[in-house]
Amino acid sequence: MALRCAQNLREFRKDSLKHYSADIVYELERAGESFKVQQQAGSLDQLRRCPGR
């Protein structure tokens, strides 16, 4: 089973705000009544720098 999702991360360091967006795909396998992550793959779609406040 494949699960696709978006991930957003904001990092504030040294008076600078960075915004990262990624498209992540998880390959899941059945483990009893739940699922386990078998593989994770992703690509960084966008890297945007925003001015610090």
Secondary structure, DSSP 4 states (H G I P E B T S, - for coil): -EEEEEEEEEEEETTEEEEEEEEEEEEEEEETTEEEEEEEEEEEEEEEEEE--
